[in-house]
Amino acid sequence: MVRKYLLLACLCVLSRSASAAISLYVDGGTNTQNLQGFKTYQIYITDSLAREITALDLHGDGSTGPFGGNGIFGPMNQVNPAGLPTIFNDNNSFFASIGAFTSQDSQFKFSTSNVLHIANYSRESANQLQSVFGIPSGIFTNNTNLAQIVVPNQRASRVTYAGAVAFRTGEIERFEGTLLEAIPEPSTFVLAIMVGGVVALLTTRRRRVSAELDPIGQ
């Protein structure tokens, strides 16, 4: 118990400066099994300096958005068989009992028995995945598969992240970025072109009228 509070105290004083070395990234994604219109993405954590991570804060002050809180934010599917939490993969064996697949759920890709987990600092919803935990030596290597997210219709889905890490070297850094950027629907581009054309037409017409009213100024 004391170790958990020491971990929390350490993470609460993490530096607010952004780090260029540590980041999260996603793979190309796959169509989610038996869930039409969704894609499942694997999230990896990497450090360009290849330092060993000992603690990860993806919770922060608990805010449910990217401003102030740490975590992974954006529209994401959640599956909770029999109402059980699936923030981590501890309850993945229950998915089959409700005819679901683990690939349909947004979750961290390891069990709480493998990390120093603080239960009251983990949460999941249709718009967030958050936790804070200490990491025993050897669990996290560079490019570790940290989590997966199941995202509906990427054309309208922007997924961001913010967090902080502590390294075995004693360094502490903050990181943030975008995992998936929303892609406008084709109709949005058509509308933008139409609006641009109307603006250009009105501008040309205004200049022509001005020239007719003031021929000397030409």
Buried (B, 14 or more C-beta within 10 A) or exposed (E): EEEBEEBBEBBEEBEEEEBEBBBBBBEEBEEBEEBEEBBBBBBBBBBEEEBBBBBBBBBBEBBEEBEEBBBBBBBBBBBBBEEEBBBBBBBBEBBEEEEBBBBBBBBBBBEBEBBBBBEEBBBBEEBBBBBBBBBEEEBBEBEBEBBBBBBBEBEEBBBBBBBBBBBEEEBBBBBBEEBBEBEEEEEEEEEEEEEEEEEEEEEEEEEEEEEEEEEEEE
